[in-house]
Amino acid sequence: MSTPHPTGRRQSGVLAALVLASGLASAQPLLDENTQRLLVEAVSAAADFDLYNARCRSDQSGRRTDNLNKTLASKFRMTVLEVQDDFFPEGSYRRAQTRLQEDFLARLKEAGGCAGAKAAGMPAALGERYDTLIRQIERLP
């Protein structure tokens, strides 16, 4: 019975590490600064629209964030939470979500609550902003 040569085991380990590292590197391609900003804007727009719908329309579905998640997963192999963790200034999806919610609620209050926001055309503006950003993401190579 022969025992495996120690160098062969080491080479196998190095090869396995390289394969894993290359898989991880391709899972999240390097994104330029403009693309990162676009993703941050899109996540913010989706959150704003979903927060408006949750607060003023009793729609808790989070549909815009879900749709953005699907787009990000297919295009960049990343999620909304990863964008919040990696590209938002807070560096943490929980802190980013808290800030997004607080910022939105302050804007909603400033607009006069749900009725004032609706009268000012906030739902249409939120939808237009979200749709524009999604189209820009979809056009990226």
C-alpha positions in Angstrom: 0.0 0.0 0.0 1.4 3.4 -1.0 0.9 6.6 0.9 0.2 9.8 -1.0 3.1 12.1 -1.4 2.7 15.3 0.8 3.5 17.6 -2.1 0.5 16.2 -4.0 -1.8 16.9 -1.2 -0.5 20.5 -0.9 -0.9 21.1 -4.7 -4.5 19.7 -4.5 -5.2 22.2 -1.7 -3.7 25.1 -3.6 -5.7 24.1 -6.7 -8.9 23.9 -4.7 -8.3 27.3 -3.1 -7.7 28.8 -6.6 -10.9 27.3 -8.0 -12.9 28.6 -5.0 -11.3 32.1 -5.2 -12.0 32.4 -8.9 -15.6 31.4 -8.3 -16.0 34.0 -5.6 -14.4 36.7 -7.7 -16.7 36.1 -10.6 -19.8 36.0 -8.3 -19.5 39.8 -7.8 -17.7 41.6 -10.6 -15.8 44.8 -9.9 -18.2 47.7 -10.4 -17.0 51.1 -11.3 -18.0 54.1 -9.2 -20.8 55.2 -11.5 -22.4 51.8 -11.5 -22.1 51.6 -7.7 -23.9 55.0 -7.4 -26.6 53.9 -9.8 -27.2 50.8 -7.7 -27.4 52.8 -4.5 -29.9 55.2 -6.2 -32.0 52.3 -7.4 -32.0 50.6 -4.0 -33.0 53.9 -2.4 -35.8 54.5 -5.0 -37.2 51.0 -4.5 -37.1 51.4 -0.7 -38.9 54.8 -1.0 -41.6 53.4 -3.3 -42.1 50.4 -1.1 -42.2 52.5 2.1 -44.8 54.8 0.5 -46.9 51.8 -0.5 -46.6 50.2 2.9 -47.4 53.4 4.8 -50.0 55.0 2.6 -51.6 52.1 0.7 -51.3 49.3 3.2 -49.3 47.3 0.6 -46.6 45.4 2.5 -45.4 43.4 -0.6 -42.1 45.2 -1.1 -42.6 44.5 -4.8 -40.1 47.1 -6.1 -37.4 45.8 -3.9 -38.2 42.2 -4.9 -38.1 43.2 -8.6 -34.8 45.0 -8.2 -33.4 42.0 -6.3 -34.2 39.8 -9.3 -32.6 42.3 -11.7 -29.4 42.6 -9.6 -29.2 38.8 -9.1 -29.4 38.1 -12.8 -27.2 41.0 -14.0 -24.6 41.3 -11.2 -25.1 38.1 -9.1 -25.7 40.3 -6.0 -28.7 41.3 -3.9 -30.2 44.5 -2.5 -28.7 43.6 0.9 -25.2 43.3 -0.6 -25.6 46.7 -2.3 -26.5 48.2 1.1 -23.7 46.4 2.8 -21.0 47.2 0.2 -21.9 50.5 -1.3 -24.0 52.5 1.1 -22.0 54.8 3.4 -23.3 53.0 6.5 -21.6 49.8 5.5 -24.4 47.8 7.1 -27.7 46.9 5.5 -29.5 47.3 8.8 -28.2 50.8 9.4 -28.8 51.7 5.7 -32.4 50.4 5.9 -33.0 52.4 9.1 -31.7 55.6 7.5 -33.8 55.0 4.4 -36.9 54.6 6.4 -36.2 57.6 8.7 -35.4 59.8 5.6 -38.5 58.7 3.8 -40.8 59.3 6.9 -39.3 62.8 7.3 -40.1 63.6 3.6 -43.6 62.1 4.0 -44.2 64.2 7.1 -42.9 67.3 5.3 -45.3 66.6 2.4 -48.3 66.6 4.8 -48.6 62.9 5.3 -50.1 60.4 2.9 -52.9 62.8 1.7 -50.4 65.6 1.1 -48.0 63.3 -0.6 -50.7 61.9 -2.9 -51.9 65.4 -3.8 -48.4 66.5 -4.6 -47.9 63.6 -7.0 -45.4 61.7 -4.9 -46.5 58.2 -5.9 -46.1 59.1 -9.6 -42.7 60.7 -9.0 -41.5 57.7 -7.0 -42.7 55.3 -9.7 -41.0 57.3 -12.4 -37.7 57.5 -10.5 -37.7 53.8 -9.9 -38.6 52.9 -13.5 -35.9 55.2 -14.9 -33.2 53.7 -12.7 -34.3 50.1 -13.5 -34.1 50.9 -17.2 -30.6 52.3 -16.7 -29.5 49.2 -14.9 -31.0 46.9 -17.5 -29.1 48.8 -20.2 -25.7 48.2 -18.5 -23.4 45.7 -20.2 
